[in-house]
């Protein structure tokens, strides 16, 4: 295989996700501009013809899907995205079991610590079953989110308590309740946790992996927008992500991994990776079959944790985020505002949650189902 070393020069700050626009109508125009920039940068970096072909094809197809959706051709719009997702499946960078997925930094095959959070108005403990997705009896409350649609929920998890905190809007400490979660490893995951700076992780620029990365990068860009406009019901930035979710479900994948869109820059997102596990309801059952493949503990309130003395709080646990080989800082660009995640209070809290979960290795999968 050829080595696509041009990727070393394939970096431009304008394309660092996430992206923010003022109004819904700005989404398509801004995405179109970024796709043009992507192609120009690739050309200037000396990209091979196949890579340029991928950028042209994928960006045009994504834009076509959005236009079809705007025109009311919802089914056609979805099929365009489904074909792109299907085309990505030939490389393990895009689709793999969660335990071996490139979406989660660290040593492959080792336990991935995940977290689930809920808010309360006061210091509270939720039982494990209360930390699952909304039960069927509450289906009417399922909402419209980046990787889920009304009536068909996803179980959203983060690879850190910090990820949960920022996804919930950075609430006060006393409102944050977090449960540790592990999966049985069988889940097949579509990887959108890619970024412009990934070139250093592409196996010495091996051709097939670089091409797969480009495909994922273009899909990631379309799903990485935040729109400031308030009071909206329709959200253009969800068109592609929700089509990806439905496509993955039809292709029998179990979920999508992606970087949080609430970080200031994608470089601070390795400790803020989200996992949306598809959770369609089963007939005559309250919960999706996805819940049969997870273990989850009762929640622990973050403010309550902060009240504990060092002898109770300071615990050791081998967090996968602690051995990634990459910088897992959180914060901002200023050097004095960047902090190594595992050395923050969130990192210590994550160790606490797993080290005090004494029944993790003995309880059955699906322990929260009653």
N, C-alpha and C positions, 0 to 999 in steps of 0.2 A: 504494500500500500504506500502511496505517496504521502509525504509529510507536508502538511499545509502550514508552513511557517509564517505565512502572511498574517495569520491570526494574532501574532505578537504585536502587530501595529494596528490592530482593529479595536481601538478604544477612542471614545469621544464622550465627553462629559454630558453633552446634551441628551444622550441616550441612556444615561444612568436612571434606572427606575427607582421609586415610583414617579408618576407624572401627575401634575395637578393643573386643571383648567377651571375657568370661572363658571362657564355655563354648559349645559348639556349639548347645545348646538356647536360648541367648540371641540367636542371630542373627536369627531370624524376628521375635521380639518387638521387638528394637531397630530393625530395618528398618521394621516397621509403625509404630513411634513416630515415626521420622524422616519417613516419608511423610505422616503426619498433620501434623507440624510444617511440612513443605513446603507443604501445601495452606493451612494457616492463615496462613503468612507471605505467600503469594501473594494471598490474600483481603485481608489487611491492607494490602498494597502497592497495591491497586486493580487487580489483574489483570483482563484482559478475560475474557469468558465462555469463549471458545475455549481459552485457556490453562488455565483452571480445569478444563475438560472433559478436556484432555490429561492433566493431573496426576491427576485421578480415574481415568481409564481406564487409563493406563499403570501406576500404582501398584497398582491392583486386579488387573490382568492379571499383573504380576510376582508378586504374592502368591499368586494362583491357581496359577501354574505351580509355585511352591515347594510348596504344599499338595498338588497333584497328584503331585508327585515323592515327597513323604513318604508318600502313600497307595499308591504303587507303580505309578501310571499314568504311566510314564516317557515314553511316546510322546506322550501328550496334553500333558504338561508341556512337552516340547520344542516342540510345534506352537504353543503359546501364545506362546513367546518368538520363534519363527521369524516369526510374523505381525507381531509388534512390530518386529523388525528389518527386515522387508520394508516396513513402513509408513514407516520412516525414510528410505527410499532416494530420496525425491523432492527432497532438498536436498543440495547438495554439501558442506555442513557435516558431514553424516553419512557420505557415501560419495564418494570421489574418488580419483584416482590419487595415489600417494604423493608425487610431486613437487609436487602442488598441494594436498595435504591440509591442512586447518586444524589437524590434530593436531600438526604440526611447525612451531613458530614460525620466523619468518624470511621472507626474500623468496621467494615462490613461484616455482617453476621453476628454482631454484638447487640445487646439489648438497646432498643431505642426508648428513652424515657419520654412520655407524652403527658400532657396535662389538659384538664378540662376545668373551666371556671364558671361560676354563677355569681350574680350580685344579690346582696340582701341589704335591707335598710339598717340592719344592726348586726352585731357579732352573731354568727349563726353557723350551724353545722348541718349540711345536707347529707342524707344517707346516699349510699352508692347509686341506688336506683333513681334517685332524684337528679343525678348528674348525667343521665342519659339524654338522648334527644326527646323532644315532645312526644308523649304517647299518642296513640291513635285517637283516644277520647278527647284529646286537645288539638286535633288536626287543624281545626279552624284558626288556630293561632300561628300556624307555620307561616313564615314570612318569605319575602323576596330578598335573597342575598346573592353574593357574588357567585357562589357555586351551589345554589339551591333555589328552588322555585316554590311558590305557595302550594301546599298539599304534598310535596315530596321533599322532606327535610334532608339535611346532611348533618352528620355528627362532626362538629368542628373541634379539633384538638390543636394544641400548640406544642412545640418542642421545648418550651420553657414556661415557667409561670409569668415571666416577663412578656412573652408573646401573648398570653391570655390577657394580661393587664392592659396592654396597648390596644388590643382588639376590642376590649370592653370600654374604651374611651378614657383610660387612665383614671379610674375611679379612686375615691379615698380608700385608705387601707382597710377600714373597718367593714367596707362593703364587699371586699374581694374574698371569695371562697374557692379554694382550688383542690382538686383531686388528682392524685397520680394515676396514670393509665399505662398499661402495656397491651400490645397486640400479640396474637399468636404467630405472626410473621407470614401468614399465608396470603395476605392482601396484595393484590396486584395494583400498583400505583402508577399513575401518569405524572411525570415529573415536569412541572412548570417552575421549579425553584432553580432557575438559570439566570445569569446576568452577563452583561458585557465583559466583566472582569474575569470570567471563567476560563479564559484562554490558558491560564497556568495549570488548569486541572484536566486538560483534554488529552492525556496520554501521549504527550509529545506530538500533538497535532495530527494524530492518525486520521486519515481521510474520512472514513465512514462516521466516526464520532463527531468530527467537526461539522459534517453535513447535517447530522441529527441535531446537534446543538443549534445550528442556524435555524432549523425548522421550529424548534422549541422556543428560541429567542423571539421569533416573529409572533408566535402565539402569545408568549408572555407579555410582549409589549402591548398587545391589544387588550390584555386583561389587567393592566397595571395602572389604571387611571382612577383618580379621585376628582369628583366634580364638586365645586364649592356651592353651586346653586342650591338653595334650600327649598323645601316644600315640594320637591319633585315626587311623582308617583312612578313615572317611567324613567329608567336609567340606561342610557345608551352604553355606558361602560360595562354593563352586565350582559349585553347581547352575545358577545363571543364566549365569555366565561360560562354562561349557562348552557350554550350550545355544546361547549367542550364537556361539561358535566353530563349532559344527556347522551352525547356520543360515547363517552367512556362507559356509561352504564349499559348502552346497547352493545358495546364491544366486550362487555363482561369484565371491565376493570372495576376495582373496588373504591377508588377515590383519586383525588388530585392533591398533590403537594405543591405549595406555592409560597413565595416570600410575602410577608405581611406588607400591605400597602400603607401602613401607618408609621413606618420608619422614615427618618429624614432622608436616608439614602440607602440603596440596596446593600452597600458594603456593611451596614449595621444590621443586616437581616439574617445572618447565619444563626443567631440566637432567637430569631422570630420567624420560624418556618411554620406555616399552618398546614394542617391536613384535613381536608374535607372528605369524610367517608360517606358514601351514598347510603341513605337509610330509608329505602322505600318500605312502606308498611306491608306486613304479611296479612293475609286474609285471616280474620278472626283472632288476631293477636295485637297486643298493644305496642309492640316494639319490632323493629327491623331485625332480620337475621344477623346483621352486622354486630349486634350486641352479644351474640353467642360466641364471638371470637375475641372478646376483650376482657380484661380484668380491670376493675376500677375500685378505688377505696373511697370511703366517706371523705367529704371535703374537710379542709382545715382553714379556718379564718386567718387571713394574713395579719390582721391587727392582733389577734390573740397570740399568734406565733411571736410577734415582736415583743410581747410582754414577758416571754419566757427568759429565764436567765441563760447565760452562756453554756452552763453544764447540760441544759436540755436542748438548746438550739444547735450547738456546734457538733454536727454529725458528719461522718465520712460516708460517701457513696460514690461509686465509680460512674460518674455521669459521662455519657457518650460525648457530650459537648466539651468535656474537659480534655479529650484526646483527639481532636480533629486534625491537628497539623496546620490549621489555618487560624487567622486572627478572628476571634468571636467577640469583638468589642461591641458595646452599645453606646449610643450617645450622638455626638455631632462631630463635624470635621475638626473643630478646634482640638488641638492635642490635649489640652487640659480639661476637655469635656468628653473624652473617650475612656471607657472603662471595660476591663476584661470581665466578661459576663460571669464566669465562675467565681470571681472574687467580689461580686456585688451581693447585696442582701437577697436578691432574687435567686441567685445561684446557690446560696447557702440554704435558702428556703426549699429549693428543689431537692437538695441532698437530704434535708430534714424529712420531707414528705416520703421519699423512697426508703430512707433508712428506718423510719418508724412504721412502715407498712409491713409488719411482721408476718402477715398471712399471705403475702404476694405469691410465694412459691408453692403454697399448699392448697389454696382455694382453686376451684374449678373455673375454666373459661366460661364466661357468661354469668359470673357470680352476682351481678346486679339484677338479673332477671328474677322476678318472683311470680 
